[in-house]
């Protein structure tokens, strides 16, 4: 299919200093949980994006010295020459597809940990470490500043030797010394590096010039700069950022601009729409003649073209959209807009870095598996037999299993018990702020609609006898789960007295099905993620008074891993949702909840008209159990295998369900892989 001429602008080359990008698609630096510890996996992930048409592929932040050790987090590392081969591997993979490789050098100063290196933290001035470690950073003297400049220069030279085409000077996200010297709250110096804005900019200017002098003959030098921290006078503010850009406008070869910190940059879709950063960065291109790249979770090619035509950006930066669909540029180029697997903004990708594990993606189950399992986001092995497959359930697991099986060439029939496809995705997407999550359903339904070998039957409840009579060789049960209403969960292994059979007890399923409580409602969150706050918002919008109750020490604690946490707290405050933390429920009688403070054991009561219990879920696996009880009949019915996947197997995240559906499709008729179904990195002693 031919490319739509409206998007031709996106495929024009652009010069960045001494190098040229083949188009306007720029994968900006992003963490991935693999870094220096898993260089083969990291290189393979970046290579797939280069294959998918991105003109520039960047690393994550790269430690330049042991005094910037980020342990336990796993990022890139370039402490000395021994770290060059891992980064050279990535650049070689990227170059093989005609893309440029970019390296984001960083010294994290007081936002490092040095837990591995045991070096003393350094900072512009004496201050505590940012992330709560029981240590402080010491103030850098002029010798330290000269050393830092030397470390950065030497790392840039190593990056050049590793084959990198673009070397970053990092001054963003409150994560680098170059930015820390800009911040009044971190820089209380009285010498030439502190006080006035010109003095606070001095180090950033010097490092930019050092880097250009060291590698600028063959490498472009980029600056990643945060124009606003949303912290008031203590942080970088937009008006001051305008002055900073004006001072440095023509020094770097490229400006990569965003807001800080990370939780403001990579906002979940619940809290920000596509292109939300434009008001904070649109001045940069008016100030410099150098190319400007920025992010905004761009997935629409029309929005991308608009950004360039209106003079906001020269290049379309992306981290999360490149994770959800590494082939986004190529699909636009080939006129396959409907095939773009759009980012939903759930930030499960961020949770990989936060939990020190390989990156994952709700939309793209192959992310992080490119090397480990040899999975590719676009390619999949053709079928190994003429078997027919029956998929029962068209939620995220069932739809992905059907889509990937159909791509392999199997004849697939999908039976969905409801009139609506999508399962929990469709129901949750109707809750406040989660509408973009429907893309998980829509993309899969759209792809299946192009396959003549996949049929979907809605409003089709099947019994075990129906399955036996169907005649499929393989049966996949993706029938979902439901929330418990007895109070059983993390905090109450025996349930909660007064919950079972109580009409005042509601579950998330009730609310999503339209059965809504009235009056004063207590939401008991024993799940610790996003759902309680979303339901609290929904109930407040209906006029209910809401108390958010949890046995945990804070609300929505797991949401810190997806960058939701601060925004949830702000939203709950705006909605005047009462928070009752560190309290468990011991019973419910009439309209009285009995509570116990989890640390002191002190008791109290809370009056409410209803309780929404978000505690635990049970698989809807009755059909699976019924088929297991009739296993002796399988052979006679022609059934070779019956598998239960997704929430029907073990309730989890939507990402888990999509992954299980994809894995089932990949492994059907494949040779056994053994107990360890993926490759690992092993480190030999030298």
Order of alpha helices (4+ residues) and beta strands (2+ residues): beta-beta-beta-alpha-beta-beta-alpha-beta-beta-beta-beta-alpha-beta-alpha-alpha-beta-alpha-beta-alpha-alpha-alpha-beta-alpha-beta-alpha-alpha-alpha-beta-alpha-beta-alpha-alpha-beta-alpha-beta-beta-beta-alpha-beta-alpha-beta-alpha-beta-beta-beta-beta-beta-beta-alpha-beta-alpha
